[in-house]
Every structure is written in structure tokens, then in C-alpha cells.
Amino acid sequence: MPKSKIQKQEILRSLEKKIEKSKSVVFAGFNALGVKDNELLREKLRQENGEYFVAKKTLLNLAFKNQGVDNLDTAGLDGKVAAIFSYEDEVAAAKVLDDFRKDKAQKLYFLGGILEGKLLSKEEIEAVAKLPSKLELYAKVVGSLNAPISGFVNALAGNLRNLVYVLKAIEEKK
């Protein structure tokens, strides 16, 4: 059943708010994605503070144009298009989609995306999906900062341990 003009305007306003709030957007194509799979994907995205939204390509084009992304043309994309918004971590939506599509490669696939206002191709989004998340990067930085301190503590402990061994050897000799 076709949507009324008022419903389309509401969808457009909702899309514009999502675009404004998001840090990155991934466009995905989907074929025969079942209800269970669809809900599972939505739940995984919610956990990563993301959102899965399906709208007509013309509404997507208009919403992105209104938000300053002029050179987006979803009409050239094949099949049905879903916009996946990531609100906290720029990489999260692409990672969730990449993990989810491993066993559903025929049903769900990357089409492109937007990161920092720049359009990305399918290949670039696939590369973004391979990047570590913010949490992983934070852990690596903390580990890097902690490594010299840990090495210093181990060196000091090693010297004390060696002193104890020398004292023990002297005691056994006497």
C-alpha cells in the first residue's frame, strides 16, 4: 500500500535526524533476509549503538541531499537498500554487518557508505569493517603505555630475585 505524502515527510524528517546524529552510514543490499535474521541484525546493531533502517531510494537520496551529501545516488545501487547508522563508533556498523553476513553472504552485502561526509565504495567499506573498534584501539593504547612500566617492574623484580639467589647460595655454602 503506497504511503501518503505526510507519512513520507515523517520518514524524511526521521532519516534526516538519523543522518545528523550518525558518525557513519553503511549501505547494504539485502535479498530474502528472513524476519528472524532481520531482528537478530537489528539487535546486534542496537548493542553497538547503531540502527538498521530501510526506506525507498528516493527518500534516502533526498534526506542525504538535505543534510549536505549531494553526490549520493542510491538509484544506481542494485536491489533493496538499507541504511545502517552508527552513532558512537564509526567502524561498529560495518563490523557488525561484516560479522553477520559471513554465513548469509548471498542475503546481505555491502553497497557502500559514508564516513566523515565522504562517500565510500563497497571495497572501502569492506576495508573499514576490518579495522579494529574504538574499544580495541583503546586497549592497545593502554597496553602500549603499560608495557614499559611492566618491563621496568620485571627488571627490578629480576634484580631482587637474583640477590635472593646469591644470598641463598652464600647461606648454603656456610
Secondary structure, 3 states (H helix, E strand, C coil): CCCCHHHHHHHHHHHHHHHHHCCEEEEEEECCCCHHHHHHHHHHHHHCCEEEEECCHHHHHHHHHHCCCCCCCHHHCCCEEEEEEECCCCCHHHHHHHHHCCCCCCCEEEEEEEECCEEECHHHHHHHHCCCCHHHHHHHHHHHHHHHHHHHHHHHHHHHHHHHHHHHHHHHHC
